[in-house]
Amino acid sequence: MQKTFSDLAWEKKEKRTRRDVFLGEMDGVIPWRELERIVRPYAPRSTPGVAGGRPGHPVSVMLRVYFCQNWYQLSDEGVEDTLYDSESVRRFCLGNAALEAIPDASSIFRFRNLLEENKLQERLFGLVSTRLQAAGVMTKTGTIVDATIIHAPSSTKNEEKQRDPEMSQTRKGNQWYFGMKCHVGVDEESGLVHTVVPSTARETDVEHFWSLLHGEEQTVIGDRGYVSEANAERLYIEDRELLTPTRKPKGGELSRRAKARNRKVSGRRAIGEHVFWVMKCLFGYRKTRYRGLQKNYLQQVTLMMLSNLYRVRHQPEVCRA
């Protein structure tokens, strides 16, 4: 293929931006062929609803566009605009293809719906998790359970004239929040997510305690929101250790030993909180984009899969093995 002026300018570029570095690292660690093999049977060969329509965009391109949409929290129209505006994103998704190959917003919307209707995000997440376990990165010796609140739009300026009925309100401290919760089970040794569970904001953490465990861990670490007598007794019977912070006695002070223990437990719990930093601060996911728990849950599954890959981005052989 003959090089264009844009190609020559790109090759002579002296500085690699942070976006270039990030996309290059993620491109090297993602097992593209295996992910594409899962999606390809569901992908249409031509544009739906158009007789003799143009061939659909390759799955390899649409997966890259979908991941960029999640990394940068873009709408369907927003990611299409970014493909035109950003040379880095366009080359990551399309290589040296011409501008005419850029998928439009409706194609991006249909591909995302295809993934959601078949719950392919769960299968993609499962594939990556399996490869990480096979590589010995995810050890399964201990699980950290934690949750974070994801805000939902509280505006009623929509067709239904109401807030999302699948979201709910909860109070944390003296502040009220409207939205949902994202619960995760995190491998203690590696800090990689192995389980994602959604719930409305008002549901208590303890309700989802057992659904966050895979059953092979010997140690479970969490905050007091996951503690109940029944949970502690069952773990004791199964000879599994439960580590939670020691509660301050009413009207008293913690002993030096209890404070030292709490610092130790907090340090181990912090490993699990790092995934929320990646999701909220690095990927910018702080508010739900869609209505309903299911769609938002599938996006969170995608973000946790990408978070796992981000953590092992300097070990590309882990997922490519």
Rosetta blueprint (number, residue, H / E / L):
1 M L
2 Q L
3 K L
4 T L
5 F H
6 S H
7 D H
8 L H
9 A H
10 W H
11 E H
12 K L
13 K L
14 E L
15 K L
16 R L
17 T L
18 R H
19 R H
20 D H
21 V H
22 F H
23 L H
24 G H
25 E H
26 M H
27 D H
28 G H
29 V H
30 I L
31 P L
32 W H
33 R H
34 E H
35 L H
36 E H
37 R H
38 I H
39 V H
40 R H
41 P H
42 Y H
43 A L
44 P L
45 R L
46 S E
47 T L
48 P L
49 G L
50 V L
51 A L
52 G L
53 G L
54 R L
55 P E
56 G L
57 H L
58 P L
59 V H
60 S H
61 V H
62 M H
63 L H
64 R H
65 V H
66 Y H
67 F H
68 C H
69 Q H
70 N H
71 W H
72 Y L
73 Q L
74 L L
75 S L
76 D H
77 E H
78 G H
79 V H
80 E H
81 D H
82 T H
83 L H
84 Y H
85 D H
86 S L
87 E H
88 S H
89 V H
90 R H
91 R H
92 F H
93 C H
94 L H
95 G L
96 N L
97 A L
98 A L
99 L H
100 E H
101 A H
102 I L
103 P L
104 D L
105 A H
106 S H
107 S H
108 I H
109 F H
110 R H
111 F H
112 R H
113 N H
114 L H
115 L H
116 E H
117 E H
118 N L
119 K L
120 L H
121 Q H
122 E H
123 R H
124 L H
125 F H
126 G H
127 L H
128 V H
129 S H
130 T H
131 R H
132 L H
133 Q H
134 A H
135 A L
136 G L
137 V L
138 M L
139 T L
140 K L
141 T L
142 G E
143 T E
144 I E
145 V E
146 D E
147 A E
148 T E
149 I E
150 I E
151 H E
152 A L
153 P L
154 S L
155 S L
156 T L
157 K L
158 N L
159 E L
160 E L
161 K L
162 Q L
163 R L
164 D L
165 P L
166 E L
167 M L
168 S E
169 Q E
170 T E
171 R E
172 K E
173 G L
174 N L
175 Q E
176 W E
177 Y E
178 F E
179 G E
180 M E
181 K E
182 C E
183 H E
184 V E
185 G E
186 V E
187 D E
188 E L
189 E L
190 S L
191 G L
192 L L
193 V E
194 H E
195 T E
196 V E
197 V E
198 P E
199 S E
200 T E
201 A L
202 R L
203 E L
204 T L
205 D H
206 V H
207 E H
208 H H
209 F L
210 W H
211 S H
212 L H
213 L L
214 H L
215 G L
216 E L
217 E L
218 Q L
219 T E
220 V E
221 I E
222 G L
223 D L
224 R H
225 G H
226 Y H
227 V L
228 S L
229 E H
230 A H
231 N H
232 A H
233 E H
234 R H
235 L H
236 Y H
237 I H
238 E L
239 D L
240 R L
241 E E
242 L E
243 L E
244 T L
245 P L
246 T L
247 R L
248 K L
249 P L
250 K L
251 G L
252 G L
253 E L
254 L L
255 S L
256 R H
257 R H
258 A H
259 K H
260 A H
261 R H
262 N H
263 R H
264 K H
265 V H
266 S H
267 G H
268 R H
269 R H
270 A H
271 I H
272 G H
273 E H
274 H H
275 V H
276 F H
277 W H
278 V H
279 M H
280 K H
281 C H
282 L H
283 F L
284 G L
285 Y L
286 R L
287 K E
288 T L
289 R L
290 Y L
291 R L
292 G L
293 L H
294 Q H
295 K H
296 N H
297 Y H
298 L H
299 Q H
300 Q H
301 V H
302 T H
303 L H
304 M H
305 M H
306 L H
307 S H
308 N H
309 L H
310 Y H
311 R H
312 V L
313 R L
314 H L
315 Q L
316 P L
317 E H
318 V H
319 C H
320 R H
321 A L
